[in-house]
Amino acid sequence: MKKKSASKSAFFNLRVLIGLCIALAGISLALLGLDAFAANSLPVKIRNHIITASNDPLVPVGFDCSKIEELGINKQENFRAGAIMIACAADGGSGPMGGFFQRVTQGVKRILLPLYGAGDVNLINHPETSPNITQSETFSTINPDNPQQIVVAYNDSRGRNASPINISGASVSTDGGATFDRLTDPARGNQSPFTGTEGDPVILYNKPSQTWFTVCRPKLWLGG
């Protein structure tokens, strides 16, 4: 059996090391460009998971980041909850090195996250009739007991001329998001299964009952 040349092996390893050094240097320069190492890059100061100082009026001083899930902050859709989530994500530990490594991690994520994901998937797999072919404001939820099940709710203009008006829709995936089936009710003229709604749908999964729920903005009747 022919033995591998030690010189070739050493040369190959040297090339790998040089390549790694170049890659690390590129990442470091990118992080510097993103100000990831700046000591004042974080809008709040956190010690032992408690916000001790904040220059964001939406982030309360004294908030305990360890109670985000207990208080349901991670399930809320409002500016204050979003600001708290962002602030607490900067909690890198009580020591200065903890904050340093957290800032580095955040900088790397900002560089690498755009590389993740796949191609777009069409949620609308049934025929549409112009001009009511617009969907917007998606709200996605995954079944925590079965990640293959995903439901996406959205504003759906196909029912804008229905009586009563119906501009909320949803699509369901049972293969982890590879394909989606748009929910359609033939009994309602091939509209969505919702009725009397004006959009802004939210889709939720209730784990104890293993049931899906949707909340839509109801039609408001005005006049005397």
C-alpha positions as CSV (number, residue, x, y, z in Angstrom):
1,M,0.0,0.0,0.0
2,K,1.4,3.4,-1.0
3,K,2.0,5.6,2.0
4,K,0.8,9.2,1.9
5,S,3.5,11.7,1.6
6,A,4.2,13.6,4.8
7,S,5.1,16.7,2.9
8,K,1.8,16.7,1.0
9,S,-0.1,16.2,4.2
10,A,1.7,19.1,5.8
11,F,1.2,21.3,2.8
12,F,-2.6,20.5,2.8
13,N,-2.9,21.3,6.5
14,L,-1.0,24.5,6.0
15,R,-3.5,25.5,3.3
16,V,-6.4,24.8,5.6
17,L,-4.8,26.8,8.4
18,I,-4.2,29.8,6.1
19,G,-7.8,29.5,4.9
20,L,-9.2,29.5,8.4
21,C,-7.1,32.5,9.3
22,I,-8.4,34.4,6.4
23,A,-12.0,33.5,7.2
24,L,-11.6,34.5,10.9
25,A,-10.0,37.8,9.8
26,G,-12.9,38.5,7.5
27,I,-15.5,37.8,10.3
28,S,-13.5,40.0,12.7
29,L,-13.5,42.9,10.2
30,A,-17.2,42.4,9.6
31,L,-17.9,42.4,13.3
32,L,-15.9,45.7,13.7
33,G,-18.0,47.2,10.9
34,L,-21.2,46.2,12.7
35,D,-19.9,47.7,15.9
36,A,-20.3,44.4,17.6
37,F,-17.4,45.0,20.0
38,A,-18.5,48.5,21.1
39,A,-19.0,48.7,24.8
40,N,-22.0,51.0,24.4
41,S,-23.7,49.0,21.7
42,L,-26.3,47.6,24.1
43,P,-29.3,49.9,25.0
44,V,-29.5,48.5,28.6
45,K,-27.3,47.3,31.4
46,I,-28.1,43.9,32.9
47,R,-26.7,42.2,36.0
48,N,-27.8,38.8,37.1
49,H,-30.7,38.9,34.6
50,I,-32.1,42.1,36.2
51,I,-32.2,45.3,34.0
52,T,-30.3,47.8,36.1
53,A,-30.3,50.7,33.7
54,S,-32.2,51.5,30.5
55,N,-32.3,54.4,28.0
56,D,-35.4,52.9,26.3
57,P,-38.6,54.2,27.8
58,L,-40.3,50.9,26.9
59,V,-37.8,48.8,28.9
60,P,-38.5,49.1,32.7
61,V,-35.5,49.2,35.1
62,G,-35.7,46.3,37.5
63,F,-37.3,43.9,35.1
64,D,-36.2,40.3,35.6
65,C,-35.4,38.8,32.2
66,S,-35.6,35.2,33.7
67,K,-39.4,35.7,34.0
68,I,-40.1,36.4,30.3
69,E,-41.9,33.0,29.8
70,E,-43.6,33.1,33.1
71,L,-45.1,36.5,32.3
72,G,-45.9,35.5,28.7
73,I,-43.8,38.4,27.3
74,N,-42.5,36.0,24.6
75,K,-46.1,35.5,23.4
76,Q,-47.2,39.1,23.2
77,E,-47.4,41.4,20.2
78,N,-46.8,44.9,21.4
79,F,-44.0,47.4,21.3
80,R,-43.1,47.0,25.0
81,A,-42.9,43.2,24.9
82,G,-40.8,43.5,21.8
83,A,-38.4,46.0,23.4
84,I,-38.1,43.8,26.5
85,M,-37.3,40.7,24.4
86,I,-34.6,42.6,22.5
87,A,-33.2,44.0,25.7
88,C,-33.1,40.7,27.5
89,A,-31.5,39.0,24.5
90,A,-28.4,41.2,25.3
91,D,-28.0,39.6,28.7
92,G,-24.6,38.0,28.5
93,G,-24.0,37.4,32.2
94,S,-23.0,39.5,35.2
95,G,-19.3,39.7,34.3
96,P,-17.8,42.0,31.6
97,M,-16.6,39.0,29.6
98,G,-20.1,37.6,29.5
99,G,-21.3,40.8,27.8
100,F,-18.3,40.8,25.4
101,F,-19.0,37.2,24.2
102,Q,-22.7,38.0,23.9
103,R,-22.0,41.0,21.7
104,V,-19.7,38.8,19.5
105,T,-22.4,36.1,19.3
106,Q,-25.0,38.7,18.2
107,G,-22.6,40.1,15.6
108,V,-21.9,36.7,14.2
109,K,-25.7,36.0,14.0
110,R,-26.3,39.2,12.2
111,I,-23.8,38.1,9.6
112,L,-24.7,34.4,9.3
113,L,-28.5,34.4,9.7
114,P,-29.3,35.7,6.2
115,L,-27.5,32.6,5.0
116,Y,-30.1,30.3,6.6
117,G,-33.5,29.3,5.2
118,A,-34.8,28.0,1.9
119,G,-36.8,29.2,-1.1
120,D,-40.2,30.8,-0.7
121,V,-43.2,28.5,-0.5
122,N,-46.6,29.5,-2.0
123,L,-49.4,29.5,0.6
124,I,-52.1,29.9,-2.1
125,N,-52.6,26.7,-3.9
126,H,-56.1,27.2,-5.1
127,P,-57.3,29.2,-8.2
128,E,-57.9,32.9,-7.6
129,T,-60.2,35.4,-9.4
130,S,-58.8,38.8,-10.2
131,P,-58.8,41.5,-8.9
132,N,-59.2,39.9,-5.4
133,I,-55.9,38.1,-5.3
134,T,-54.1,39.9,-2.4
135,Q,-52.9,38.4,0.8
136,S,-50.9,40.2,3.6
137,E,-49.9,40.3,7.2
138,T,-49.1,36.6,7.8
139,F,-49.1,35.1,11.4
140,S,-47.4,31.7,11.6
141,T,-47.6,29.1,14.4
142,I,-46.0,25.7,14.7
143,N,-47.5,22.8,16.7
144,P,-45.0,22.2,19.6
145,D,-46.1,18.6,19.8
146,N,-45.7,18.0,16.1
147,P,-43.4,20.5,14.2
148,Q,-44.6,19.1,10.9
149,Q,-47.9,21.0,11.5
150,I,-47.7,24.7,10.6
151,V,-50.6,27.1,10.2
152,V,-50.3,30.5,8.7
153,A,-53.1,33.0,9.0
154,Y,-53.3,36.2,6.8
155,N,-55.5,38.9,5.4
156,D,-57.2,37.4,2.3
157,S,-59.0,39.6,-0.2
158,R,-60.8,36.8,-2.0
159,G,-63.8,37.3,0.3
160,R,-64.1,41.1,0.2
161,N,-67.3,40.9,-1.9
162,A,-68.8,38.0,0.1
163,S,-71.8,38.6,2.3
164,P,-71.0,38.9,5.1
165,I,-67.5,40.2,4.2
166,N,-64.7,37.7,4.9
167,I,-61.1,38.9,4.5
168,S,-59.3,36.4,6.8
169,G,-57.7,33.3,5.5
170,A,-55.3,30.5,6.5
171,S,-53.1,27.8,5.0
172,V,-52.0,24.6,6.6
173,S,-48.8,22.5,6.2
174,T,-48.4,18.9,7.4
175,D,-44.9,18.4,6.0
176,G,-42.9,21.0,8.0
177,G,-43.6,23.9,5.6
178,A,-42.5,22.2,2.4
179,T,-46.1,22.6,1.0
180,F,-49.2,24.4,2.2
181,D,-52.9,23.9,1.5
182,R,-55.2,27.0,1.6
183,L,-58.2,26.4,3.7
184,T,-61.3,26.6,1.6
185,D,-65.0,25.9,2.4
186,P,-67.1,24.8,-0.6
187,A,-70.3,25.4,1.4
188,R,-69.4,29.1,1.5
189,G,-68.7,29.5,-2.2
190,N,-65.1,28.4,-1.9
191,Q,-64.3,31.1,0.6
192,S,-62.2,30.6,3.7
193,P,-63.8,28.9,6.6
194,F,-64.1,32.2,8.5
195,T,-67.0,34.5,8.1
196,G,-67.8,38.1,9.1
197,T,-64.2,39.1,9.6
198,E,-62.1,42.1,8.5
199,G,-58.7,40.6,8.7
200,D,-55.8,40.8,11.1
201,P,-56.0,37.1,12.0
202,V,-54.0,35.4,14.7
203,I,-53.4,31.6,14.9
204,L,-52.8,29.9,18.2
205,Y,-52.3,26.3,19.3
206,N,-53.6,25.3,22.7
207,K,-51.3,22.5,24.0
208,P,-53.5,21.1,26.9
209,S,-56.5,20.6,24.5
210,Q,-54.3,20.0,21.4
211,T,-56.6,22.4,19.5
212,W,-56.0,25.2,17.0
213,F,-57.7,28.5,17.5
214,T,-57.8,31.6,15.4
215,V,-58.7,35.1,16.4
216,C,-59.9,37.6,13.7
217,R,-61.0,41.2,13.8
218,P,-64.8,41.1,13.6
219,K,-66.8,43.3,11.4
220,L,-68.0,46.4,13.2
221,W,-71.5,47.6,12.3
222,L,-71.9,51.4,12.6
223,G,-75.0,53.5,12.1
224,G,-78.4,54.1,13.7
